[in-house]
Amino acid sequence: MKKAGDRLTKTLNKTDIEKAIKSGEKAVKEWENQLLPQQLLFYSAKQDGGNGVN
């Protein structure tokens, strides 16, 4: 009896996966360039000294 992922595993190779990752990385970078800094997932704000934080 074949498992559901057997066919997928046989058709994917390392090059395909690397291409997909690079393509995804490029798409994310292009998308992030359109966002304001405050909209980014990892936004870093300068400390203002308020609330006991220096």
N, C-alpha and C positions, 0 to 999 in steps of 0.2 A: 504494500500500500504506500503510495507516494504522499509525502507531506505537502502542505500548501505552499511552503517556501522553496521547495526543491527546484522548481523551474526558474524562479527568480534568481536564486543563488547561482545557477548554471549560466544564466544569460548576462549577469553583471560581472564586470571585471574591475580590477584596480583602476585602470585608466578612466573608465566610465564614472566611477565614484569621484576620482580626483577632479575630473572635468565638471561634475555637478557641484562640488564644493566650491571650486573657483568661480563658477558662474553665479552661484548664490552669494558669494562674498562680494563680487562685483556689483550685483544688483542691490545689495544692502548698502554699500558705500555710495552708490548713486542716489538711493532713496534718502540716506542720512544727509547728504549734501543739500537737500531741499528743505530740511527741517531747521527750526530755530534751535539754538543750543539747549534751551530749556525742555525741548521735546525729545531729546535724545535719551536713550535708556540709561546711560551712565553719564549724567550731567554733574559737573563739578562746579559748585558755587564757591566764591571766595568767602572766607570766614569774616563775619562782621563784628564779632565781639559781643553780640547780643545773647541773652539767655545763658550767661556764664561761659560761653564758648569763645575762645580766642583764635 
